[in-house]
Amino acid sequence: MKIQPVKGTRDFYPDQMAVRNWIIDGWKKVSLRNGFEEYDGPIFEYLKMFQIKSGDEIAEQLFSLTDRGGRELALRPEMTPTLARMVNQRINSLPKPIKWFSVPRLFRAERPQKGRLREFFQWNIDIIGEDSVLADAEVIFTTVDYLREAGLTSDDIVVKVSSRKMLKAIMTVIGVPDESLMPLYSLLDKRNRLPVDTFEKMLSDLLPQSKIANEVKEFMGCENIKQVENRYGRQETSEIIELMRLLYGMGVGDYYIFDPGIVRGLAYYTGIVFEIYDKADELRAIGGGGRYDNLLKDFGGPLIPATGMGMGDCVLEILLRDKVLLEKKLPKPSLDFFVAYVDIDEQIEEDAIRLAMKLRSNGFSANFSYKSAKLGKQLKQASESNAVKCIIIGEEFKDNKLVVKDMVSGEQNTVNVDKFFSGLTSD
């Protein structure tokens, strides 16, 4: 019987592994240069930890199990609860602000779709202990910093920003009852994925007073923050205006727009929220995040401000392939040296192997042919391996000499073995 991989998972053959490593290495590089420190946690946690954040219904959306001691556990579907638990454990000893990042492997028991699998990698960055809009701006800047590093421009992607604090204030002014706020946020979060008539029917069911429902629709139709300010006042929009000023000053002003439809349906968001999309709007969100000032308190810790972002690898890879950026950016596998030999006696093969091992021991990548073959065939193998140089040993090796061939220029020189190794420098 031919066994297939589990639906919603991926096999990482060497070519796909190269893509995965390139994406993750980029995430780590950008995180570090923006001042974030890396952390990680266990791949499974107590089920109740995810229920605290998302409610009992979350159990149907993740892979849960009961261990031998009868404890209910779950494979982590996200990283934020683990982050909250870890920070709370050492809240008094950690210097603030806490700037951490992680690249966990996550799991969701959902129906696989384009860009959404059951197993995936996600980049998370978080700033804890800082309540200024500057922290929100830095999270967005760091996100854009990576996307630019990957080759995406403001013609390819857009960061849509809004504010849950602003939304709550405006909905209160409009007259939306407090008990309807969370259901309304959830509905607004789905608005762009619903037919217009379906959305309006659900909105009127949730808000039977047509005046209130119409006012909500008018707010959602605002195309820029100035329209919101003119309608509801500067006080309600000051946070977004400050964010935009900071992002412009950081040099990423051409990447963002205000969008009142960015709500982030989860209950724990409290302030600035944002999502990143492809400019053509053909894919689901590449990533998103926002401020969550109450989450650590919900997990038994103190009330402390926090803001962060999560970006999965699935949608990102689709977009990078669509833009032909992987072909342009992904480095090709290569060798520093390929060791070839002219088959003149049995000893020469052992000499070639020993020389290759010495190169490896000195910090260089080196390979050789497992089987004796004509020199032309070995040179072809060196070329196919993208070797920078090919070392050829033959009759002259008895005089402690070897031939070094530059695989790009084709130039080759005979050099003394000891002099060759003394002149090597490894990065």
Buried (B, 14 or more C-beta within 10 A) or exposed (E): EEEEEEEBEBEEEEEEEBBBEBBBEBBBEBBEEBEBEEBEBEEBBBBEBBBBBBEEEBBEBBBBEEEEEEEEBBBBBBBBBBBBBBBBEEBEEBEEBBBBBBBBEBBBBBEBEEBBBBBBBBBBBBBBBBBBBBBBBBBBBBBBBBBBBBBBEBEBBBBBBBBBBBBBBBBEBBEBEEEBBEBBBBBBBBBEEBEEEEBBEBBBEBBEEEEBBBBBBEBBEBEEBEBBBEBBEEEBBBBBBBBBEBBEEBEBEEBBBBBBBBBBEBBBBBBBBBBBBBEEEEBBBBBBBBBBBBBBEBBEBEEBBBBBBBBBBBBBBBBBEBBEBBEEBBEEEEBBBBBBBBBEEEEBBEBBBEBBEBBBEEEBBBBBBEEEBEBEEBBEBBEEBEBBBBBBBBEBBEEEBBBBBEBEEEEBEEBEBEEBEEEEEEE
